[in-house]
Amino acid sequence: MPHIDKLLKIGAALVLMALGVSTAYASGAAAVGLEDADGWLTTTTIYGIRYEMIIFALILVGVAIFYNKTMQVALIGLLALCFYKYEFLADFSVINRLFGHVNADGEWVKGSWNTYLNLLLMLPGFSILANIFEESKFPAILPRYLPKGTLGAMVLLGFVFILSTFLDNIAAAMIGCSMAAALYKNKVHIGYVAAICAASNAGGAGSVVGDTTTTLIWIYGKDPLVIAHAFLPAIVAFLVVAFFAGREQHRYTQDIFIPEGGVSVEKKRIVLVGCILVAAILFNYFLEFPALGIWIVILLGSLFVKIKFRVALSAMNSTIFLVALVFCAELVPIDSVPDASILSTLAIGFVSAVFNNIPLTQLCLIKGGYDWALISYAVGFGGSMIWFGSSAGVAVCDMFPKARSFMNWLRYGWHIPFGFVIGFGVYLLLIGWDPMKGNPPDQMPQPITQEEAIGNTPVHHMADPVVEVDAE
C-alpha cells in the first residue's frame, strides 16, 4: 500500500538521522571530555544502553507495526546497524563477520557465512518440499485416519512434534502447514498456525539432530542422553499448546474436510519427499550444510517428477527477512549472558523469542554452569512465542501470511508462553536443577549453593557442594 511505503521511507530517514545526530554529538562530547564528566552519552552508549540495542529494538517495533513489510523493515535496520558500526567502531568488518578473521591473540575466529547460506537456500527449498508433499495427495487422505473434533487437531500437531525430533524444524513446520491447509481447506486459525510452529520447535528440543541449538550443545561435548531430558518439559508444553490450539481450530472450522471419491497418492512424490529429508539430515550431520543436500535431491528429482520451482520465489521475501534479522541479532553485542541459574535460564527462554537462539546458546556454552537439558528447552521452545523468534515461525507465516502479525500471534497464541512456563516448572519439580550432569570431565562447573542456583544471589564460585533444587 502506498501510504505504508511512505511511512517506511520516513521511518528509515528518521532512524538514520537520529542515529547520525546522536552519535555525532557523542563524538563531540567525547572529544571535549563530556563523557568523562557524567558518562551518560558516549560513542557506544546512551544512558548505558548500546546504540546497537536501541536500533535492534526499533527494528522489532517496526516489524510489529509494519508486519506486511517485514523484509523492508529488516533491511533498513540492517543498513542502520552497519552504518553505525562502520562509522564509529574501528574494528568492525562485515567481511570478517561472514568469512572469519584472526583475532588479537592470533586465533582464527570462524565466520558465519555457512549459517546464512543455509538459511538462504533452505527456506525456498523447504517451500518446494511442502509443495511436492501437498501435490502428492497424501494430505487429502489424512482425514480418513484422524479422529474428529479437537482430538484430530491435536493428533496433527503431534505428528509435527514427532517429525521434528529427527528433522529440521522448518521442514516439519511446513509439512504440518501443508496438511493443515488440506484438512481445513485453508481455513486455519492463527492460534493453530502458532501451535504448528511451537510443535516443530518442541520436538527438536531434546533431540541432537532435531534442532541446530541441540546439535551445537552436543558438538560442544554434552551428553545427548542428558539433553534428551528436555523432552519432558517439551512434551508438557506441547500438550498444553495442542489442547488449547486444537479447541481454537475446532471452533473455527467445526470439523476437518473429508474429500469425496477416491484419491490416489502419487508414490513418486512421497519417495522424493523422503529422499529430500534424508539428504537434509545426512548433509547436516557430515557437512553442516543441509541446504546443499536438499537442492541436489530436488534437482535430481525434477528429472522424474514435475516440480514447481516458482514456489521458491514466493518464499524469497521471508527468506531475506529472516537472514537480515538473524544478522542484525548477531551484530548486537551481547558480551555475556547472566550467571547460570534457574531464573536466568527462564529469562533466556523469553529472550530467545526476539534474539537468534544460536548465538545465545553459544554464549551459554562459553559461560558454562547451566542445566543443559533445561537450557536446550528454553532456547528451543522459547522462540515460538513470537512469529519471527524462530525459523519455523517465519516459515509458517510464509504459508499463512495472516499470522504475520505480532499482536495477533500473542493474542491467539497466548498458550505458547503459558505452556513454556508450565513445562519449565514441571521439569524443576520432577528432575530439578542439576548443572553437573551431562558435562565431560574437562567442562565440569564449580559447585554452587541453592540460593545461587535459583538466581537470588550472584555466583561466587567458592560455595559448598552443589545442592540440587527440587521445588516441592
N, C-alpha and C positions, 0 to 999 in steps of 0.2 A: 504494500500500500504506500502511496506517495508520501503521506504525512509521517509514516513510520520511518521511511528512508531519510526524510529531512531531520527528524528528531535524532536519528543515529548520527548523522553528519554533525549536527550541532553538539551532541554529546561528546563525540570524538574530539571536536575542536576545543570544547571546554576542558576536557581531561588533559589534553596536551598543553593548553595554555596554563592551566592551574599547575601542572607539573613543572613547566618551564619557569613560571614566575616564582614558585616556592623554592625550587632548587637553586635558581639564580640568586634569590635572596639569601638562601642558606650559604652559598659560596661566598657572597659578600660579607655575610655575618662572620663566617669562619675567618676570612681574611683580616678583619679588624678585631678579632678576638672575642666577638659577642658570644659565641658558643661556649667559650671558656667561662663566661660570667654566669650564665644560668643554665646552659645546656639544653634549652627547650627546643632549639632548632639547629640542626646540623645538615651536612650534605647527605646524610644517610637516613636520618630520623627526624620526626616531628613529635614532640612530647613523648619520646622514647619509642614511637611506633615507626617501623621502617617504611619507606615510601613504597617498596615493592608490595608490602602487605596491604597498604591503602589502595594501590592500583588493582590488586587482585580482588579486594573486597568490592571495588567499583565494577569489576568485570562480572562478579557473581550477581550484583544488584541489576546490572544491565541484562544478564541472561534471564533473571526472574521477570523483568519488566517487558523486554522485547523477546519473548520466547519464540516468536516466529522469525526472528532474525539472529539466532544464536551464533551462527557462523561469523557474521559481520561483527558482532559484539566481541567474540573471542579474538578475532584477527586485529581489531582496533586495540584491544587490551594488550595483545602480544607486542604490537608495534610500540605502544607506550612504554611497556616494560623494557624492551630492547633499547629504545631511545634513551631512557633514564640511565640504564646500566652502561651503555657505551659513552654517554656524556660525562658521567660522574664517577664511574668505577674503572680504575686504570687496568685492572687485571681481567676484565670481563671479555669473553670471546664466545660467540655462538659456535664457531668452528671447533673450539676446544671442548665446548659442552657436548657437541654431537660426536666428534671423532676422537676425543681423548687428548691428553697432554701430559707432560712431565711436570710434577709439582715441585715446590721449593726443596723438598727432601730428595729429589731425584727419582721419585717413584712414579710409575706410569699409572695415570688415572684413566680408567676406561670410559669411553664416550657412550652416549645413549642412542646412537643412530639406529641400532637394530630394533630398539623398542618402538620408535616412531615409524620405521619402515614396516614393521609388523602390523602396527595399527592401520597404516595407510592401505595395506593390502588385505588385511583380514576382514574388515567390515564390509567392503564390496564383495569379497569372496564368500562370506557367510550370507550375504544377501542373495547371491546366486544359489548357494546351497539351499536356503529356505525356499526359493522359487522352484528348484528341482524337486524338493520334498513335497511341496504343495501340489505340483503338477503330476506327481506320481499317483495321485488319487488316494493315497493312504489316509490322509486326514478325513476324507469323505466317508471311509468305512469305520472310522474310530467310534462314532456314536453308537454303533451296534454293540460295542463291548463295554461302554462306560455306563455306570449307573446314572439314573436320572436325578435331577434336582441339585441341591448344594453338594451332595457327595460326589457327583460326576465332575463338578468344577474342581473339587479338592483332589480327586484322583488325577486329573490332568496336570495340576500343579505338582503332584507327587512324581509324575513321570518326568517333568522338567528337573526336579530335585535329583532324581536317580541318574538322569542323563548327565548332569553337570558334575557328578562325582568322578567321572573319568574323561570328561570332555570339557573343552573350553567353555566358560560361562556365556560367551557371546553366542556361540553356536547353539547351546542348549536353550537360551532365551529366544532366539529367532525361530527355532523349530517349534518351541512352545507357542509362540505368537502365530505361526502358520496353522497349527492345529486349532487354536482358539478362534482364529478368523473363520476357519471352515465350520467348526462346531456351532458357532453363534452367528454365522452369516455376517461377519464383520461388525456385529453389534456387541463390542467388548467394552465393559466398564473400565474407567480409568483406574479404579482401585484394583481391578483384576490384572490390568497391564502391569501395574506396580508390583503386584504379587508374583507375576511371572519373573520379573527381574529379581525379586527377593529370593524366589525358589532357586533360581540359577546360581545366585551368589551363596546361598546357604549350602547347596550341595557340594560346592568346592571348598568349603571352609575347613573340612577335616581331611581332605584328600590332597596328597602331594602332587597329583597330576591334574587336579580339577581346577586349580587357580594359580595364577602367577605368584601371588604372595606366599602361598603354602609351599610352592616349589622353591621359592627363594629361601624360606626358612629351612627347608630340607637340605638344600645345597650348602647352606651355612654350617651344617653338621648336626642339626637337631634330629632327634629320634622320630621317624614317621609314625610309629605306633603311639607315641605321646601326642603328636599333632592330631591324630585321629580322635582324641578325646574331645576335640572341637565339634564332633558330630552331635554330642549330647546337647549343648545349647543351640546348635543349628537346627536340630530336629524339633526341639521345643519351640523355638521361634517360628519355624516353618509351619508347625501345626496351628499356632495362634493366627498367623497370617492367612493360612489356607482356609481356616474356618470362617473368618470374617470376610475375606475376599470372595470365597465361594458363595456366601449368603448375598453379598452385594451383586455378584454376577447373576445369581438365580433370580433375584428380584428384578434385575434389569431386563432379562430376556425370558424369564419363566422356565424355559427348558432348552435343551440342545436340539440342534437341527438334524433330523434323520432323513437322508435323501431317499427318494422313491426309486424303485427299479434296481437292476443290477449295476454294480460299479466294479470294474476290474482294475486292480492295482498294476501299474507299469513296473515290472520287476527290475528292468534295466536301470530305472531311475533310483529305485531303492538301493540297488547294489552300488550305484555311483555315489549316493549319499554316504553309504558305509565306507567306501574307499576314501572319500574326502576326509571323513572323520578319523580314520586310521592314519592317513598321511599326516594330518594335523598333529596327532599325538606323537607319532614317530619322529617327525621333523622337529617338534618341540623338545623331545627328550634328547635326541642326539645332536641337533644343531642349534637349538634355541631359536629356530626360525620356522614356526608352524605355517606362516603365510606362504612360504615357498612350496611346501608340500600341498597345500590347498590348491594353489593355482596350477601346479603341474598336473594334478589329477583332473582339475576342471578342464584344462586344455586338451588332455588326452581323452577325457570323457566326451568332449564335443565331437569327436570322430564317430561316436556310436549313438549319442543322444543329442537331440536338438536343444541347445541351451540359449536362453535369452540373456545375452551379455549386456543389453541395455539396462537390465535391472541394477547392475553395478553403478551406473551413472546416477541413479536415484539416491544412492547411499553416499554420494560424494560430499554433500553439504554436512551431513552428520559426521562423516569421517574427518573432514577438515576441522570442524568444530572440536571434536574430541582430541585430535592431535594438538591443536592450538591451546586448548585448555590444559592438557597434561603438561605441555611445555611451559605454559605460564606458571603452573604449580611448581615445576622444577626450578624456575628462576626466582621463586620466593624463598629467601634464605630461612631455613629452619635449622639453626645451628645445632640444636639438641632437642630431644624430647624430655619430658619430666622423668624424674626418678621412677623406676618401676614400682608400681603399687596397684592395688585394686581400683582406686579412684582414677588414676592416670590412664589405666587401660580402658576404663569406661569412657573417659573423655576422648581418647584416641579413636574409639569407635564412632563417636559423633563427628569428630573432626574429619574422619575418612569420607564423610558424606560430601565434602567440598574439596578436599585435597586428594591428590592421587595416592592410592594406598601403597604403591610400590616404594617410593622414597620414604614414606612413613615407616614401612616395615624394615627397610634398610637401616634407618636411624635407630629403631628399636633393637635391631640385632647388634649394632655398634654399641649402644648403651648397655645392653645386657640386663639380666636380672628379672626378666618378665616370665610370666607363666605362658609358655609358647602356644599351648592349645587355646588359651583364652585370648591371647593377642591375635591369633590366627582367625578366630571367630569374630573378634571386634573389627579388624580391618577388612575382613571379607564381607560380612553381612552388613556392617555399618554403612557401606557405600550405597545401599539400597534405599536409604532414607530420602534421598533427593535424586531426581532422574539423571542428572549429569554427574552423580557421585561414583558411577562405575561404568565401564564399557558396556555392560549388559543393559543398563538403563538407557544409554544413548541408542543402542541397537533397537530396543523395543519401541522407543519413541520414533525411530525412523519408519517403523511399520505402522505405528498408530500415532500420527502427529498430534492428535488431540491431547495426548498425555504429556506433551512437551510444555507443561505449564507448572512453574514452581509451586504456586498456591494450590492448584488442583491436585497435584501429586501429594502434597502434605495433607490436604483436606480429605481426599478419598483413600490415601494410603497411610492413614494415621496408625493402622495396625502394625506397620513395619517398625517404627521406633518402640511401640508398645511391646511387640514380640521380642525385639532386641533386648530390652531391659529384663523381660521375663526369662529369656534364655540365659542371660548373664547371671541372674540371681539363682536359677536352678543349678547352674554349674558350680557356683560357690557353695550351695547347700549340699550337693551330693559329692563333689570332688574336692572342692576347696582350693585356695590359692597355694600353689607349690612351684616356686621358681627353680627349684633344684632338679626337677625331673626333666629328662629329655636332653640334657646337655652332655656333650663329650667331655672327657676329663680336663682338657685344657680350657674349657669355657665355663667352668663351674662358678656361679656367683658367690659373693660373700654372704654369710648368714645375716638376716635382719630380724628385727623384733616384730611383734604383732602390730604395734602402732605404726611402724614404718611400712609394713605390708599393706595396711589399709590405706595409707597415704595421709594420715593425720599429722605425722612428724617427718622432717627430712631424713633421708637415708645418710647415716654417718659411716657405715661400713666398719663399725667397731662394736658390733652388737653380739648378744648371746646367740646360740644356735637357733636356726630358723624355727619358727612356730607356725605350723600350718593353720591358716584361718579357715575355720569351718563354721560359717554363720548358722546359728541354730536359735 
